[in-house]
């Protein structure tokens, strides 16, 4: 648990246990946060993992990362790779790659009334990845390329590009701006 700003620079911080993050901001500079397989980081509020200075930091999730608290916006402002499980069960989680590229093999699950928002950079979700849940998956800026299973309850493109490169059947798609494209068939029940 943190109740103020924590800073880490020039190295790799390994999480090998259950971590409850209930308050404060985590600042990273020219470094990597690695959540190891079998372990959990639980963001229990509208908190921020920030790029404070130096080279762009990395967050490599090989375990489980959960946003379980707060009804507003949590932020991951570093290059984010998800090879484990990302679960957004409360509020909104924004991902910023800041013009960089990441590749993810893991699962992305968005709970009811929750939102996972991609803000910048390029995210390659490989053929091993899975996106689903009863919430909303949104691309606002940058590019998300999906080669794996993709079936969130609501898909929104409000800017940037979402490329679905595996056949998908989607319940609701909101195309406000940006580009929805892909290399295979897309079936949509409710397009607005």
C-alpha positions as CSV (number, residue, x, y, z in Angstrom):
1,X,0.0,0.0,0.0
2,X,1.3,3.5,-0.8
3,X,0.1,6.8,0.5
4,X,2.5,9.1,-1.4
5,X,4.6,9.3,-4.5
6,X,7.1,6.5,-5.0
7,X,9.9,6.9,-7.5
8,X,12.2,4.3,-9.2
9,X,14.9,4.9,-11.8
10,X,17.6,3.1,-13.8
11,X,16.8,-0.6,-13.2
12,X,14.2,-3.3,-13.0
13,X,11.7,-3.6,-10.2
14,X,10.3,-7.1,-9.9
15,X,6.9,-7.8,-8.2
16,X,7.0,-11.3,-6.6
17,X,4.0,-11.1,-4.4
18,X,0.5,-9.6,-4.0
19,X,0.7,-5.8,-4.2
20,X,-2.2,-3.6,-3.1
21,X,-1.8,-0.1,-4.6
22,X,-4.4,2.0,-2.9
23,X,-3.0,5.6,-3.0
24,X,-0.2,7.7,-4.4
25,X,1.5,7.9,-7.8
26,X,4.4,5.6,-9.0
27,X,7.0,7.5,-11.0
28,X,9.4,5.5,-13.2
29,X,12.4,6.9,-15.1
30,X,14.6,4.8,-17.6
31,X,13.4,1.6,-15.8
32,X,11.1,-1.4,-15.9
33,X,8.4,-2.6,-13.7
34,X,7.9,-6.4,-14.1
35,X,4.9,-8.1,-12.5
36,X,6.1,-11.8,-12.5
37,X,3.9,-14.7,-13.4
38,X,1.6,-15.9,-10.6
39,X,1.6,-12.5,-8.9
40,X,-0.9,-9.6,-8.7
41,X,-0.8,-5.8,-8.7
42,X,-4.2,-4.4,-7.7
43,X,-4.8,-0.7,-8.5
44,X,-7.5,0.1,-6.0
45,X,-8.2,3.7,-7.1
46,X,-7.8,6.3,-9.9
47,X,-4.0,6.2,-9.7
48,X,-1.1,6.8,-12.1
49,X,2.0,4.9,-13.1
50,X,4.0,7.8,-14.7
51,X,7.0,8.4,-16.9
52,X,8.8,11.0,-14.8
53,X,12.0,11.6,-16.7
54,X,14.7,10.0,-18.8
55,X,14.0,7.2,-21.3
56,X,10.5,5.8,-21.6
57,X,10.0,3.2,-18.9
58,X,8.4,-0.2,-19.4
59,X,5.7,-2.1,-17.5
60,X,5.8,-5.8,-18.4
61,X,2.8,-7.7,-16.9
62,X,3.4,-11.5,-16.8
63,X,1.0,-12.0,-13.9
64,X,-2.3,-10.2,-13.1
65,X,-2.8,-6.5,-13.2
66,X,-6.2,-5.3,-11.9
67,X,-7.9,-1.9,-11.7
68,X,-10.4,-2.8,-9.0
69,X,-11.2,0.6,-7.4
70,X,-12.2,4.1,-8.3
71,X,-14.9,5.2,-10.7
72,X,-12.6,7.7,-12.6
73,X,-9.4,7.4,-14.6
74,X,-6.4,5.3,-13.8
75,X,-3.3,5.7,-16.0
76,X,-0.4,3.6,-17.2
77,X,1.8,6.3,-18.8
78,X,4.7,3.9,-19.8
79,X,5.2,1.3,-22.5
80,X,2.8,-1.5,-21.5
81,X,3.2,-5.2,-22.4
82,X,0.6,-7.6,-21.2
83,X,1.6,-11.3,-21.3
84,X,-0.5,-12.2,-18.3
85,X,-4.0,-10.9,-17.4
86,X,-5.2,-7.3,-17.4
87,X,-8.6,-6.9,-15.7
88,X,-10.4,-3.6,-15.5
89,X,-13.3,-4.1,-13.0
90,X,-13.9,-0.5,-11.9
91,X,-13.8,2.9,-13.7
92,X,-11.5,3.5,-16.6
93,X,-7.9,2.5,-17.3
94,X,-5.9,4.6,-19.9
95,X,-2.8,3.1,-21.6
96,X,-0.2,5.5,-23.1
97,X,2.7,4.0,-25.1
98,X,3.9,7.5,-26.0
99,X,4.7,6.7,-29.6
100,X,6.4,3.4,-28.8
101,X,5.3,-0.1,-29.8
102,X,4.5,-3.1,-27.6
103,X,3.4,-6.7,-28.2
104,X,1.1,-8.6,-25.9
105,X,0.1,-12.3,-25.7
106,X,-2.2,-12.0,-22.7
107,X,-5.9,-11.5,-21.8
108,X,-7.6,-8.1,-21.6
109,X,-10.9,-8.3,-19.7
110,X,-13.2,-5.2,-19.1
111,X,-15.9,-5.6,-16.5
112,X,-19.5,-4.2,-16.7
113,X,-19.5,-0.3,-16.7
114,X,-15.7,-0.3,-17.0
115,X,-13.6,1.1,-19.8
116,X,-10.1,0.2,-21.2
117,X,-8.8,3.1,-23.3
118,X,-5.8,3.1,-25.6
119,X,-4.4,6.6,-25.9
120,X,-1.2,6.6,-28.0
121,X,1.5,4.4,-29.5
122,X,1.2,1.0,-31.3
123,X,-0.2,-2.0,-29.5
124,X,0.2,-5.4,-31.2
125,X,-2.1,-8.0,-29.6
126,X,-0.8,-11.3,-30.9
127,X,-2.7,-14.4,-32.0
128,X,-2.3,-15.7,-28.5
129,X,-4.1,-12.7,-27.0
130,X,-7.8,-12.5,-25.9
131,X,-10.0,-9.4,-25.5
132,X,-13.4,-9.7,-23.8
133,X,-15.7,-8.8,-21.0
134,X,-19.0,-6.9,-20.4
135,X,-17.4,-3.5,-20.6
136,X,-16.0,-1.1,-23.3
137,X,-12.8,-1.4,-25.3
138,X,-11.9,2.0,-26.8
139,X,-9.2,3.3,-29.1
140,X,-8.9,7.1,-28.9
141,X,-5.4,7.6,-30.4
142,X,-2.6,5.5,-31.7
143,X,-3.1,2.1,-33.3
144,X,-4.2,-1.3,-31.9
145,X,-3.6,-4.3,-34.1
146,X,-5.5,-7.4,-32.9
147,X,-4.6,-10.9,-34.2
148,X,-6.2,-12.8,-31.3
149,X,-9.7,-13.4,-30.1
150,X,-11.7,-10.1,-29.8
151,X,-15.2,-10.0,-28.2
152,X,-15.8,-7.1,-25.8
153,X,-19.4,-6.2,-25.2
154,X,-18.8,-2.7,-26.6
155,X,-16.1,-1.6,-29.0
156,X,-15.5,2.1,-29.6
157,X,-13.2,3.9,-32.0
158,X,-13.0,7.6,-31.3
159,X,-9.7,8.3,-33.0
160,X,-6.6,6.4,-34.1
161,X,-7.0,3.0,-35.6
162,X,-8.3,-0.4,-34.6
163,X,-7.2,-3.3,-36.9
164,X,-9.0,-6.6,-36.4
165,X,-7.0,-9.3,-38.2
166,X,-9.1,-12.3,-37.0
167,X,-12.7,-12.9,-37.8
168,X,-14.9,-11.5,-35.1
169,X,-18.6,-11.1,-34.2
170,X,-19.2,-8.0,-32.1
171,X,-22.4,-7.0,-30.2
172,X,-21.9,-3.2,-30.3
173,X,-19.5,-1.0,-32.3
174,X,-19.4,2.8,-32.0
175,X,-17.3,4.4,-34.7
176,X,-17.1,8.1,-33.8
177,X,-13.8,8.9,-35.5
178,X,-10.6,7.2,-36.5
179,X,-10.4,3.9,-38.5
180,X,-11.8,0.5,-38.0
181,X,-10.1,-2.0,-40.4
182,X,-8.8,-5.5,-40.7
183,X,-7.9,-8.4,-42.9
184,X,-10.9,-10.7,-42.2
185,X,-14.7,-10.7,-41.7
186,X,-16.3,-8.6,-39.0
187,X,-19.9,-9.2,-38.0
188,X,-21.6,-6.4,-36.0
189,X,-25.1,-6.6,-34.4
190,X,-25.4,-3.0,-33.4
191,X,-23.3,-0.3,-35.3
192,X,-23.6,3.3,-34.3
